[in-house]
Amino acid sequence: MALARIDLPREARRGELVEVRIVIQHPMETGFRREPQGERIQRNAIHSLVCRYNGAEVFRATLSTGIAANPFLRFFLRAARSGDLDFWWLDDDDVQGAAKAHLVVSA
Amino acid sequence: MKRRDFIGSLTALAVSPHISTTDPLVYSFTKGKPVRPGRVSIEIAPLAENGHSVAMTVKVDSPMTASDHVRAVHLIAERNPVRDMAVFYLGPDCGHAEVGSRIRLNGSQRVVAIAELSDGSFWSDAAYVEVREAACTDGG
């Protein structure tokens, strides 16, 4: 359902630092906004996000409504071997999202 | 104590990003341990046109090895309705302790980053951001 874009270099050498950037399409509703009719819009934010590299967890985040809409995250990773970067997240409506990117690591 | 030393210590107090360790939010993860200023640097533009999306980066001075790394970075906005903005959990696989994101700010305030290291110590930094238009103005 949710769309995401992962940005990382196509190739890296073993041991090199890789910058990983992800943008997820999500309103991150604060629960403070109202519709024009005055009804409160329910809070709905991505509260958990996990990144796994070759199956092992490398980065995890607990987010709140303090993160801007369409959450953007940036972190680093030490390239070890070629493999997938799996992102998984969950929002307050219990809607899961996932995105994947491949990293090629040369010796 | 010499007068010069005394005034020097006052200035140090004024500029140090002092964090109240008895604040329930801070206490929830520090469990009363001291939070020292230093090792962490929070990079954020001092002036934001609006608070809807403010880019920020937190860097921690750490070798990020298995024995010495950053476990977590807690991000707190002191004047947001939800003060605990985010917690980023890092590990030795990250290789470099730097995280970036875009945050919402409900008005001018201090943003505080507290890093928890693998040895159990806590370090912090704070940055003041002047926000021209708050994020929660629409019916907040």
gemmi code that builds the backbone of each chain (N, CA, C; Angstrom):
import gemmi

chains = {
    "A": [
        ("MET", (0.823, -1.189, 0.000), (0.000, 0.000, 0.000), (0.867, 1.253, 0.000)),
        ("ALA", (1.653, 1.348, 1.013), (2.501, 2.540, 1.118), (3.634, 2.453, 0.108)),
        ("LEU", (3.989, 3.615, -0.414), (5.071, 3.670, -1.366), (6.316, 4.189, -0.674)),
        ("ALA", (7.432, 3.691, -1.096), (8.683, 4.133, -0.496), (9.768, 4.173, -1.547)),
        ("ARG", (10.725, 5.016, -1.301), (11.870, 5.083, -2.198), (13.137, 4.949, -1.373)),
        ("ILE", (13.955, 4.020, -1.753), (15.229, 3.828, -1.060), (16.341, 4.313, -1.970)),
        ("ASP", (17.248, 5.050, -1.375), (18.348, 5.616, -2.131), (19.644, 5.101, -1.533)),
        ("LEU", (20.390, 4.337, -2.329), (21.703, 3.917, -1.848), (22.585, 3.652, -3.049)),
        ("PRO", (23.896, 3.726, -2.875), (24.756, 3.504, -4.039), (24.567, 2.100, -4.603)),
        ("ARG", (24.713, 1.990, -5.918), (24.487, 0.702, -6.554), (25.550, -0.310, -6.150)),
        ("GLU", (26.746, 0.199, -5.982), (27.857, -0.693, -5.685), (28.706, -0.136, -4.571)),
        ("ALA", (29.275, -1.026, -3.805), (30.180, -0.573, -2.743), (31.273, -1.613, -2.574)),
        ("ARG", (32.393, -1.168, -2.060), (33.462, -2.112, -1.750), (33.257, -2.645, -0.350)),
        ("ARG", (33.790, -3.813, -0.111), (33.647, -4.391, 1.227), (34.297, -3.468, 2.260)),
        ("GLY", (33.559, -3.220, 3.326), (34.090, -2.361, 4.391), (33.794, -0.891, 4.199)),
        ("GLU", (33.282, -0.551, 3.023), (32.992, 0.851, 2.740), (31.729, 1.286, 3.471)),
        ("LEU", (31.692, 2.581, 3.800), (30.480, 3.119, 4.420), (29.481, 3.473, 3.337)),
        ("VAL", (28.262, 3.040, 3.536), (27.209, 3.289, 2.560), (26.140, 4.140, 3.222)),
        ("GLU", (25.743, 5.202, 2.545), (24.675, 6.042, 3.077), (23.341, 5.524, 2.543)),
        ("VAL", (22.445, 5.224, 3.464), (21.128, 4.704, 3.085), (20.100, 5.788, 3.367)),
        ("ARG", (19.263, 6.054, 2.388), (18.214, 7.058, 2.583), (16.892, 6.464, 2.148)),
        ("ILE", (15.870, 6.712, 2.928), (14.551, 6.190, 2.579), (13.491, 7.270, 2.810)),
        ("VAL", (12.572, 7.349, 1.874), (11.408, 8.228, 2.007), (10.181, 7.345, 1.851)),
        ("ILE", (9.275, 7.435, 2.791), (8.054, 6.640, 2.744), (6.872, 7.584, 2.564)),
        ("GLN", (5.990, 7.228, 1.645), (4.803, 8.058, 1.447), (3.804, 7.749, 2.549)),
        ("HIS", (3.646, 8.704, 3.467), (2.748, 8.483, 4.594), (2.374, 9.836, 5.184)),
        ("PRO", (1.089, 10.064, 5.516), (0.708, 11.395, 6.021), (1.237, 11.714, 7.412)),
        ("MET", (1.588, 10.694, 8.223), (2.012, 10.915, 9.611), (1.024, 11.844, 10.326)),
        ("GLU", (-0.244, 11.509, 10.275), (-1.291, 12.350, 10.885), (-1.032, 12.540, 12.370)),
        ("THR", (-1.101, 13.787, 12.793), (-0.770, 14.087, 14.184), (-1.917, 13.789, 15.135)),
        ("GLY", (-3.143, 13.778, 14.607), (-4.294, 13.634, 15.489), (-4.775, 14.963, 16.021)),
        ("PHE", (-4.095, 16.048, 15.637), (-4.495, 17.385, 16.089), (-5.247, 18.146, 15.001)),
        ("ARG", (-5.154, 17.648, 13.779), (-5.796, 18.373, 12.678), (-7.281, 18.054, 12.638)),
        ("ARG", (-8.050, 18.993, 12.070), (-9.491, 18.783, 11.936), (-9.877, 18.879, 10.474)),
        ("GLU", (-10.931, 18.165, 10.152), (-11.491, 18.274, 8.805), (-12.260, 19.583, 8.730)),
        ("PRO", (-12.584, 20.049, 7.500), (-13.333, 21.314, 7.393), (-14.632, 21.298, 8.206)),
        ("GLN", (-15.252, 20.148, 8.370), (-16.489, 20.049, 9.151), (-16.217, 20.094, 10.656)),
        ("GLY", (-14.987, 20.048, 11.034), (-14.644, 20.161, 12.440), (-14.312, 18.834, 13.109)),
        ("GLU", (-14.454, 17.764, 12.354), (-14.142, 16.467, 12.957), (-12.631, 16.272, 13.022)),
        ("ARG", (-12.224, 15.675, 14.098), (-10.807, 15.455, 14.313), (-10.323, 14.305, 13.414)),
        ("ILE", (-9.185, 14.507, 12.802), (-8.600, 13.433, 11.996), (-7.775, 12.559, 12.940)),
        ("GLN", (-8.070, 11.277, 12.910), (-7.391, 10.322, 13.806), (-5.877, 10.327, 13.599)),
        ("ARG", (-5.187, 10.187, 14.698), (-3.730, 10.081, 14.623), (-3.359, 8.817, 13.853)),
        ("ASN", (-2.458, 8.959, 12.918), (-1.942, 7.796, 12.207), (-0.524, 8.086, 11.754)),
        ("ALA", (0.400, 7.515, 12.479), (1.807, 7.727, 12.143), (2.522, 6.380, 12.121)),
        ("ILE", (3.573, 6.329, 11.345), (4.421, 5.137, 11.369), (5.147, 5.152, 12.712)),
        ("HIS", (4.951, 4.126, 13.526), (5.606, 4.163, 14.837), (6.817, 3.262, 14.932)),
        ("SER", (6.928, 2.308, 14.040), (8.099, 1.427, 14.090), (8.635, 1.193, 12.686)),
        ("LEU", (9.930, 1.157, 12.602), (10.574, 0.874, 11.324), (11.836, 0.060, 11.599)),
        ("VAL", (12.031, -0.957, 10.794), (13.203, -1.816, 10.963), (13.898, -1.956, 9.612)),
        ("CYS", (15.216, -1.959, 9.632), (15.967, -2.246, 8.411), (16.856, -3.456, 8.660)),
        ("ARG", (16.715, -4.441, 7.790), (17.552, -5.636, 7.892), (18.447, -5.715, 6.671)),
        ("TYR", (19.686, -6.087, 6.935), (20.668, -6.240, 5.862), (21.109, -7.697, 5.891)),
        ("ASN", (20.819, -8.404, 4.802), (21.076, -9.845, 4.736), (20.436, -10.578, 5.917)),
        ("GLY", (19.256, -10.129, 6.288), (18.502, -10.808, 7.332), (18.786, -10.344, 8.751)),
        ("ALA", (19.878, -9.626, 8.940), (20.219, -9.178, 10.297), (19.818, -7.717, 10.472)),
        ("GLU", (19.250, -7.424, 11.638), (18.811, -6.056, 11.894), (20.004, -5.112, 12.031)),
        ("VAL", (19.992, -4.034, 11.265), (21.084, -3.062, 11.352), (20.612, -1.709, 11.856)),
        ("PHE", (19.332, -1.432, 11.653), (18.812, -0.120, 12.054), (17.351, -0.272, 12.424)),
        ("ARG", (16.967, 0.415, 13.492), (15.573, 0.370, 13.912), (15.209, 1.763, 14.411)),
        ("ALA", (13.977, 2.149, 14.217), (13.556, 3.469, 14.673), (12.146, 3.401, 15.227)),
        ("THR", (11.935, 4.146, 16.300), (10.603, 4.345, 16.846), (10.258, 5.787, 16.533)),
        ("LEU", (9.252, 5.975, 15.741), (8.915, 7.325, 15.314), (7.626, 7.770, 15.981)),
        ("SER", (7.385, 9.075, 15.903), (6.127, 9.600, 16.423), (5.635, 10.661, 15.451)),
        ("THR", (4.616, 11.392, 15.860), (4.084, 12.430, 14.983), (5.042, 13.610, 14.875)),
        ("GLY", (6.111, 13.593, 15.626), (7.127, 14.637, 15.526), (7.977, 14.517, 14.281)),
        ("ILE", (7.777, 13.451, 13.535), (8.488, 13.281, 12.271), (7.580, 13.782, 11.156)),
        ("ALA", (8.147, 14.559, 10.244), (7.358, 15.197, 9.197), (6.665, 14.180, 8.304)),
        ("ALA", (5.586, 14.628, 7.676), (4.857, 13.779, 6.732), (5.815, 13.269, 5.666)),
        ("ASN", (5.523, 12.099, 5.147), (6.422, 11.410, 4.228), (7.808, 11.263, 4.857)),
        ("PRO", (7.861, 10.485, 5.916), (9.095, 10.406, 6.714), (10.330, 10.056, 5.890)),
        ("PHE", (11.361, 10.798, 6.200), (12.656, 10.618, 5.546), (13.658, 10.204, 6.608)),
        ("LEU", (14.409, 9.180, 6.318), (15.433, 8.729, 7.258), (16.733, 8.509, 6.505)),
        ("ARG", (17.807, 8.791, 7.207), (19.125, 8.670, 6.597), (20.055, 8.063, 7.634)),
        ("PHE", (20.760, 7.035, 7.269), (21.732, 6.456, 8.195), (22.837, 5.774, 7.401)),
        ("PHE", (23.808, 5.234, 8.103), (24.942, 4.620, 7.431), (25.014, 3.130, 7.708)),
        ("LEU", (25.741, 2.471, 6.840), (25.842, 1.032, 6.896), (27.239, 0.647, 6.422)),
        ("ARG", (27.814, -0.348, 7.085), (29.118, -0.849, 6.649), (28.866, -1.996, 5.665)),
        ("ALA", (29.292, -1.840, 4.424), (29.054, -2.866, 3.404), (29.839, -4.129, 3.755)),
        ("ALA", (29.162, -5.251, 3.852), (29.817, -6.510, 4.201), (29.804, -7.472, 3.015)),
        ("ARG", (28.609, -7.794, 2.534), (28.521, -8.635, 1.346), (27.238, -8.307, 0.603)),
        ("SER", (27.220, -8.680, -0.669), (26.050, -8.382, -1.500), (24.803, -8.961, -0.872)),
        ("GLY", (23.743, -8.199, -0.946), (22.508, -8.702, -0.386), (21.431, -7.644, -0.365)),
        ("ASP", (20.316, -8.042, 0.210), (19.156, -7.154, 0.228), (19.089, -6.331, 1.499)),
        ("LEU", (18.559, -5.140, 1.333), (18.236, -4.273, 2.457), (16.722, -4.294, 2.551)),
        ("ASP", (16.214, -4.874, 3.625), (14.769, -5.008, 3.770), (14.255, -4.022, 4.790)),
        ("PHE", (13.367, -3.182, 4.367), (12.714, -2.256, 5.289), (11.313, -2.763, 5.588)),
        ("TRP", (10.919, -2.583, 6.805), (9.569, -2.964, 7.222), (9.091, -1.924, 8.216)),
        ("TRP", (7.830, -1.533, 8.090), (7.315, -0.566, 9.047), (5.849, -0.801, 9.340)),
        ("LEU", (5.387, -0.177, 10.408), (4.023, -0.384, 10.887), (3.477, 0.956, 11.366)),
        ("ASP", (2.216, 1.268, 11.011), (1.641, 2.531, 11.467), (0.535, 2.290, 12.486)),
        ("ASP", (-0.048, 3.379, 12.977), (-1.050, 3.275, 14.047), (-2.313, 2.552, 13.609)),
        ("ASP", (-2.569, 2.500, 12.292), (-3.724, 1.764, 11.791), (-3.388, 0.283, 11.590)),
        ("ASP", (-2.234, -0.123, 12.077), (-1.735, -1.489, 11.906), (-1.541, -1.860, 10.445)),
        ("VAL", (-1.257, -0.872, 9.634), (-0.948, -1.140, 8.230), (0.566, -1.291, 8.112)),
        ("GLN", (0.965, -2.419, 7.562), (2.391, -2.670, 7.405), (2.859, -2.176, 6.053)),
        ("GLY", (4.109, -1.885, 5.975), (4.704, -1.525, 4.704), (6.059, -2.171, 4.614)),
        ("ALA", (6.524, -2.364, 3.384), (7.838, -2.954, 3.208), (8.453, -2.430, 1.929)),
        ("ALA", (9.756, -2.367, 1.923), (10.478, -1.963, 0.731), (11.819, -2.671, 0.745)),
        ("LYS", (12.359, -2.855, -0.430), (13.576, -3.638, -0.544), (14.531, -2.963, -1.519)),
        ("ALA", (15.812, -3.090, -1.238), (16.814, -2.581, -2.176), (17.980, -3.551, -2.168)),
        ("HIS", (18.667, -3.619, -3.277), (19.789, -4.545, -3.371), (21.108, -3.773, -3.373)),
        ("LEU", (22.044, -4.320, -2.631), (23.372, -3.703, -2.575), (24.397, -4.700, -3.091)),
        ("VAL", (25.162, -4.261, -4.083), (26.202, -5.122, -4.633), (27.523, -4.730, -3.978)),
        ("VAL", (28.172, -5.713, -3.361), (29.427, -5.441, -2.668), (30.547, -6.196, -3.365)),
        ("SER", (31.564, -5.461, -3.804), (32.717, -6.090, -4.429), (33.844, -6.180, -3.415)),
        ("ALA", (34.685, -7.160, -3.603), (35.745, -7.411, -2.627), (36.806, -6.319, -2.637)),
    ],
    "B": [
        ("MET", (37.760, 29.824, 45.437), (37.627, 29.959, 43.989), (37.841, 31.411, 43.575)),
        ("LYS", (38.602, 31.571, 42.533), (38.849, 32.919, 42.030), (37.614, 33.424, 41.303)),
        ("ARG", (37.494, 34.725, 41.299), (36.318, 35.298, 40.662), (36.249, 34.895, 39.181)),
        ("ARG", (37.433, 34.872, 38.544), (37.464, 34.537, 37.126), (36.955, 33.102, 36.900)),
        ("ASP", (37.373, 32.187, 37.775), (36.926, 30.799, 37.639), (35.424, 30.677, 37.833)),
        ("PHE", (34.949, 31.458, 38.805), (33.523, 31.405, 39.113), (32.685, 31.871, 37.926)),
        ("ILE", (33.119, 32.966, 37.320), (32.376, 33.483, 36.166), (32.489, 32.510, 34.997)),
        ("GLY", (33.670, 31.915, 34.875), (33.866, 30.907, 33.820), (32.922, 29.743, 33.984)),
        ("SER", (32.726, 29.310, 35.225), (31.849, 28.165, 35.452), (30.398, 28.535, 35.174)),
        ("LEU", (30.045, 29.788, 35.426), (28.683, 30.246, 35.125), (28.423, 30.193, 33.624)),
        ("THR", (29.421, 30.644, 32.854), (29.272, 30.618, 31.402), (29.140, 29.188, 30.923)),
        ("ALA", (29.913, 28.291, 31.526), (29.854, 26.884, 31.130), (28.456, 26.336, 31.380)),
        ("LEU", (27.857, 26.756, 32.474), (26.499, 26.302, 32.779), (25.511, 26.827, 31.758)),
        ("ALA", (25.727, 28.072, 31.361), (24.783, 28.717, 30.458), (24.807, 28.087, 29.078)),
        ("VAL", (25.990, 27.690, 28.614), (26.061, 27.166, 27.249), (25.921, 25.650, 27.190)),
        ("SER", (26.091, 24.966, 28.302), (26.002, 23.509, 28.233), (24.546, 23.104, 28.016)),
        ("PRO", (24.326, 22.173, 27.086), (22.954, 21.758, 26.819), (22.431, 20.931, 27.986)),
        ("HIS", (22.084, 21.639, 29.043), (21.694, 20.945, 30.245), (20.353, 20.250, 30.084)),
        ("ILE", (20.321, 19.008, 30.467), (19.105, 18.212, 30.361), (18.688, 17.791, 31.751)),
        ("SER", (17.419, 17.954, 32.034), (16.918, 17.526, 33.324), (16.775, 16.011, 33.328)),
        ("THR", (17.566, 15.358, 34.171), (17.519, 13.896, 34.196), (16.335, 13.392, 35.004)),
        ("THR", (15.634, 14.314, 35.670), (14.450, 13.878, 36.410), (13.171, 14.053, 35.583)),
        ("ASP", (13.307, 14.648, 34.416), (12.195, 14.741, 33.484), (11.706, 13.313, 33.190)),
        ("PRO", (10.399, 13.025, 33.362), (9.924, 11.645, 33.197), (10.304, 11.023, 31.854)),
        ("LEU", (10.290, 11.846, 30.814), (10.635, 11.322, 29.492), (12.103, 10.916, 29.429)),
        ("VAL", (12.970, 11.772, 29.950), (14.400, 11.456, 29.960), (14.667, 10.291, 30.917)),
        ("TYR", (14.009, 10.342, 32.057), (14.208, 9.292, 33.060), (13.784, 7.928, 32.532)),
        ("SER", (12.771, 7.897, 31.646), (12.250, 6.619, 31.147), (13.329, 5.779, 30.463)),
        ("PHE", (14.349, 6.413, 29.904), (15.409, 5.596, 29.297), (16.762, 5.740, 29.982)),
        ("THR", (16.999, 6.863, 30.712), (18.295, 6.970, 31.390), (18.264, 6.295, 32.757)),
        ("LYS", (17.076, 6.123, 33.305), (16.900, 5.553, 34.650), (17.754, 6.298, 35.676)),
        ("GLY", (17.803, 7.604, 35.486), (18.491, 8.436, 36.463), (19.986, 8.573, 36.272)),
        ("LYS", (20.528, 7.924, 35.251), (21.973, 8.049, 35.012), (22.284, 9.451, 34.508)),
        ("PRO", (23.505, 9.920, 34.768), (23.830, 11.273, 34.308), (23.879, 11.361, 32.782)),
        ("VAL", (23.462, 12.499, 32.267), (23.556, 12.775, 30.836), (24.578, 13.882, 30.676)),
        ("ARG", (25.687, 13.536, 30.022), (26.761, 14.516, 29.920), (26.726, 15.235, 28.573)),
        ("PRO", (27.067, 16.505, 28.557), (27.143, 17.192, 27.264), (28.403, 16.757, 26.525)),
        ("GLY", (28.312, 16.660, 25.213), (29.471, 16.281, 24.419), (29.265, 15.026, 23.621)),
        ("ARG", (30.206, 14.732, 22.763), (30.235, 13.578, 21.864), (29.109, 13.551, 20.846)),
        ("VAL", (28.007, 14.211, 21.153), (26.877, 14.245, 20.234), (26.842, 15.628, 19.596)),
        ("SER", (26.504, 15.686, 18.323), (26.274, 17.003, 17.737), (25.014, 16.935, 16.893)),
        ("ILE", (24.146, 17.890, 17.143), (22.903, 17.958, 16.406), (23.019, 19.120, 15.432)),
        ("GLU", (22.781, 18.822, 14.179), (22.912, 19.842, 13.136), (21.537, 20.160, 12.589)),
        ("ILE", (21.168, 21.427, 12.737), (19.839, 21.848, 12.334), (19.934, 23.340, 12.025)),
        ("ALA", (19.240, 23.777, 10.993), (19.299, 25.195, 10.640), (18.695, 26.015, 11.780)),
        ("PRO", (19.342, 27.124, 12.186), (18.834, 27.884, 13.338), (17.499, 28.582, 13.076)),
        ("LEU", (17.161, 28.743, 11.796), (15.906, 29.418, 11.474), (15.129, 28.573, 10.473)),
        ("ALA", (13.865, 28.313, 10.792), (13.025, 27.533, 9.880), (11.822, 28.372, 9.477)),
        ("GLU", (11.564, 28.422, 8.199), (10.424, 29.192, 7.681), (9.119, 28.651, 8.259)),
        ("ASN", (8.965, 27.338, 8.265), (7.820, 26.729, 8.936), (8.250, 25.428, 9.590)),
        ("GLY", (7.413, 24.976, 10.514), (7.806, 23.814, 11.306), (7.350, 22.483, 10.742)),
        ("HIS", (6.803, 22.500, 9.542), (6.245, 21.255, 9.002), (7.315, 20.217, 8.690)),
        ("SER", (8.434, 20.692, 8.222), (9.478, 19.759, 7.820), (10.831, 20.442, 7.967)),
        ("VAL", (11.528, 20.097, 9.011), (12.825, 20.709, 9.291), (13.891, 19.616, 9.244)),
        ("ALA", (14.851, 19.791, 8.362), (15.898, 18.778, 8.215), (16.863, 18.856, 9.384)),
        ("MET", (17.256, 17.705, 9.887), (18.230, 17.689, 10.974), (19.086, 16.430, 10.902)),
        ("THR", (20.257, 16.548, 11.479), (21.191, 15.425, 11.496), (21.788, 15.315, 12.890)),
        ("VAL", (21.918, 14.097, 13.366), (22.588, 13.870, 14.640), (23.820, 13.019, 14.372)),
        ("LYS", (24.958, 13.513, 14.834), (26.196, 12.749, 14.700), (26.718, 12.437, 16.089)),
        ("VAL", (27.269, 11.251, 16.251), (27.849, 10.886, 17.533), (29.288, 10.460, 17.288)),
        ("ASP", (30.170, 10.966, 18.120), (31.578, 10.622, 18.017), (31.780, 9.248, 18.653)),
        ("SER", (31.834, 8.223, 17.801), (31.968, 6.859, 18.295), (32.652, 6.005, 17.232)),
        ("PRO", (33.533, 5.103, 17.635), (34.203, 4.247, 16.647), (33.256, 3.204, 16.028)),
        ("MET", (32.105, 2.988, 16.616), (31.098, 2.038, 16.145), (31.674, 0.628, 15.938)),
        ("THR", (32.384, 0.160, 16.960), (32.877, -1.207, 16.944), (31.963, -2.048, 17.828)),
        ("ALA", (32.182, -3.363, 17.815), (31.325, -4.251, 18.601), (31.389, -3.926, 20.089)),
        ("SER", (32.558, -3.460, 20.544), (32.701, -3.181, 21.977), (32.373, -1.739, 22.338)),
        ("ASP", (32.403, -0.859, 21.359), (32.146, 0.560, 21.652), (31.327, 1.158, 20.512)),
        ("HIS", (30.017, 1.234, 20.739), (29.162, 1.803, 19.692), (27.977, 2.546, 20.310)),
        ("VAL", (27.244, 3.193, 19.442), (26.046, 3.909, 19.872), (24.877, 2.931, 19.797)),
        ("ARG", (24.170, 2.834, 20.915), (23.019, 1.940, 20.934), (21.770, 2.644, 20.419)),
        ("ALA", (21.568, 3.850, 20.887), (20.351, 4.553, 20.497), (20.550, 6.055, 20.535)),
        ("VAL", (19.789, 6.736, 19.732), (19.756, 8.196, 19.742), (18.306, 8.611, 19.983)),
        ("HIS", (18.100, 9.312, 21.085), (16.754, 9.781, 21.424), (16.634, 11.236, 21.005)),
        ("LEU", (15.549, 11.552, 20.354), (15.333, 12.898, 19.858), (14.122, 13.504, 20.552)),
        ("ILE", (14.335, 14.651, 21.197), (13.257, 15.267, 21.977), (13.043, 16.709, 21.518)),
        ("ALA", (11.787, 17.051, 21.283), (11.413, 18.435, 20.993), (10.739, 18.955, 22.251)),
        ("GLU", (11.346, 19.958, 22.859), (10.881, 20.363, 24.192), (9.502, 21.000, 24.209)),
        ("ARG", (9.088, 21.608, 23.096), (7.796, 22.284, 23.120), (6.799, 21.710, 22.119)),
        ("ASN", (6.982, 20.478, 21.715), (6.000, 19.821, 20.849), (4.949, 19.152, 21.723)),
        ("PRO", (3.706, 19.011, 21.213), (2.708, 18.281, 22.005), (3.137, 16.833, 22.268)),
        ("VAL", (3.841, 16.255, 21.329), (4.445, 14.940, 21.544), (5.947, 15.184, 21.577)),
        ("ARG", (6.511, 15.122, 22.792), (7.902, 15.540, 22.926), (8.899, 14.506, 22.415)),
        ("ASP", (8.586, 13.227, 22.626), (9.537, 12.221, 22.137), (9.307, 12.004, 20.648)),
        ("MET", (10.155, 12.642, 19.870), (9.983, 12.613, 18.426), (10.367, 11.277, 17.839)),
        ("ALA", (11.507, 10.784, 18.232), (11.973, 9.543, 17.627), (13.097, 8.947, 18.452)),
        ("VAL", (13.256, 7.646, 18.301), (14.419, 6.950, 18.841), (15.013, 6.157, 17.687)),
        ("PHE", (16.285, 6.345, 17.445), (16.970, 5.600, 16.400), (17.906, 4.611, 17.069)),
        ("TYR", (17.749, 3.355, 16.727), (18.602, 2.317, 17.313), (19.665, 1.938, 16.293)),
        ("LEU", (20.912, 2.128, 16.686), (22.019, 1.820, 15.797), (22.787, 0.627, 16.344)),
        ("GLY", (23.760, 0.221, 15.617), (24.595, -0.886, 16.078), (25.939, -0.828, 15.395)),
        ("PRO", (26.832, -1.753, 15.739), (28.162, -1.742, 15.136), (28.137, -1.913, 13.617)),
        ("ASP", (27.081, -2.505, 13.061), (27.009, -2.702, 11.611), (26.836, -1.386, 10.852)),
        ("CYS", (26.443, -0.349, 11.585), (26.240, 0.946, 10.930), (27.577, 1.557, 10.517)),
        ("GLY", (28.621, 1.282, 11.283), (29.945, 1.776, 10.935), (30.179, 3.243, 11.211)),
        ("HIS", (29.133, 4.024, 11.191), (29.265, 5.473, 11.372), (27.997, 5.948, 12.065)),
        ("ALA", (28.152, 6.636, 13.169), (26.980, 7.035, 13.953), (26.450, 8.374, 13.472)),
        ("GLU", (25.602, 8.306, 12.481), (24.978, 9.526, 11.964), (23.593, 9.171, 11.457)),
        ("VAL", (22.592, 9.903, 11.939), (21.234, 9.702, 11.446), (20.642, 11.056, 11.075)),
        ("GLY", (19.824, 11.022, 10.055), (19.167, 12.250, 9.628), (17.699, 12.000, 9.407)),
        ("SER", (16.920, 13.056, 9.576), (15.490, 12.941, 9.327), (14.914, 14.333, 9.132)),
        ("ARG", (13.637, 14.386, 8.914), (12.950, 15.677, 8.823), (11.881, 15.685, 9.897)),
        ("ILE", (11.893, 16.732, 10.715), (11.019, 16.753, 11.881), (9.992, 17.873, 11.816)),
        ("ARG", (8.966, 17.734, 12.667), (7.949, 18.767, 12.804), (8.228, 19.535, 14.082)),
        ("LEU", (8.084, 20.867, 14.025), (8.323, 21.669, 15.226), (7.150, 22.607, 15.470)),
        ("ASN", (6.604, 22.523, 16.655), (5.492, 23.386, 17.040), (6.046, 24.664, 17.673)),
        ("GLY", (6.622, 25.503, 16.847), (7.145, 26.768, 17.337), (8.625, 26.716, 17.675)),
        ("SER", (9.170, 27.877, 17.970), (10.589, 27.993, 18.299), (10.882, 27.229, 19.580)),
        ("GLN", (11.911, 26.462, 19.565), (12.218, 25.637, 20.726), (13.604, 24.995, 20.592)),
        ("ARG", (13.954, 24.295, 21.660), (15.206, 23.555, 21.678), (14.935, 22.117, 21.265)),
        ("VAL", (15.776, 21.589, 20.414), (15.696, 20.178, 20.058), (16.884, 19.500, 20.721)),
        ("VAL", (16.606, 18.424, 21.424), (17.634, 17.755, 22.210), (17.872, 16.355, 21.657)),
        ("ALA", (19.117, 15.991, 21.522), (19.467, 14.633, 21.127), (20.266, 14.003, 22.257)),
        ("ILE", (19.857, 12.827, 22.690), (20.577, 12.106, 23.737), (21.009, 10.770, 23.165)),
        ("ALA", (22.288, 10.497, 23.215), (22.807, 9.239, 22.692), (23.124, 8.300, 23.843)),
        ("GLU", (22.726, 7.051, 23.645), (23.032, 6.016, 24.624), (24.128, 5.144, 24.028)),
        ("LEU", (25.257, 5.071, 24.719), (26.384, 4.303, 24.213), (26.373, 2.884, 24.767)),
        ("SER", (27.166, 2.019, 24.133), (27.151, 0.611, 24.528), (27.698, 0.408, 25.940)),
        ("ASP", (28.492, 1.379, 26.445), (28.987, 1.239, 27.816), (27.956, 1.740, 28.836)),
        ("GLY", (26.782, 2.157, 28.334), (25.717, 2.566, 29.241), (25.723, 4.040, 29.582)),
        ("SER", (26.651, 4.797, 28.994), (26.700, 6.224, 29.293), (25.791, 7.004, 28.338)),
        ("PHE", (25.390, 8.189, 28.790), (24.509, 9.031, 27.989), (25.177, 10.364, 27.708)),
        ("TRP", (25.056, 10.809, 26.467), (25.649, 12.072, 26.039), (24.585, 12.851, 25.286)),
        ("SER", (24.716, 14.168, 25.336), (23.655, 14.933, 24.694), (24.155, 16.204, 24.029)),
        ("ASP", (23.302, 16.724, 23.195), (23.512, 18.023, 22.586), (22.131, 18.626, 22.333)),
        ("ALA", (22.081, 19.941, 22.258), (20.805, 20.598, 21.998), (21.027, 21.732, 21.012)),
        ("ALA", (19.998, 22.037, 20.257), (20.071, 23.138, 19.309), (18.767, 23.907, 19.365)),
        ("TYR", (18.906, 25.221, 19.350), (17.706, 26.048, 19.379), (17.306, 26.381, 17.947)),
        ("VAL", (16.027, 26.208, 17.652), (15.524, 26.503, 16.309), (14.434, 27.553, 16.419)),
        ("GLU", (14.594, 28.588, 15.631), (13.587, 29.646, 15.542), (12.634, 29.234, 14.421)),
        ("VAL", (11.358, 29.041, 14.773), (10.384, 28.599, 13.774), (9.399, 29.737, 13.524)),
        ("ARG", (9.294, 30.172, 12.257), (8.425, 31.297, 11.915), (6.951, 30.885, 11.969)),
        ("GLU", (6.643, 29.712, 11.444), (5.253, 29.253, 11.451), (5.231, 27.837, 11.999)),
        ("ALA", (4.511, 27.646, 13.110), (4.513, 26.346, 13.779), (3.804, 25.295, 12.933)),
        ("ALA", (4.105, 24.014, 13.241), (3.531, 22.920, 12.457), (2.102, 22.635, 12.842)),
        ("CYS", (1.695, 22.976, 14.050), (0.393, 22.534, 14.523), (-0.627, 23.663, 14.512)),
        ("THR", (-0.435, 24.662, 13.613), (-1.331, 25.816, 13.622), (-2.721, 25.492, 13.099)),
        ("ASP", (-2.821, 24.495, 12.219), (-4.114, 24.197, 11.617), (-4.970, 23.348, 12.538)),
        ("GLY", (-5.608, 23.977, 13.477), (-6.564, 23.285, 14.337), (-5.934, 22.524, 15.490)),
        ("GLY", (-4.632, 22.745, 15.701), (-3.965, 22.023, 16.758), (-4.319, 22.600, 18.105)),
    ],
}
model = gemmi.Model(1)
for chain_id, residues in chains.items():
    chain = gemmi.Chain(chain_id)
    for i, (resn, *xyz) in enumerate(residues, 1):
        res = gemmi.Residue()
        res.name, res.seqid = resn, gemmi.SeqId(i, " ")
        for name, pos in zip(("N", "CA", "C"), xyz):
            atom = gemmi.Atom()
            atom.name, atom.element = name, gemmi.Element(name[0])
            atom.pos, atom.b_iso = gemmi.Position(*pos), 0.0
            res.add_atom(atom)
        chain.add_residue(res)
    model.add_chain(chain)
structure = gemmi.Structure()
structure.add_model(model)
structure.setup_entities()
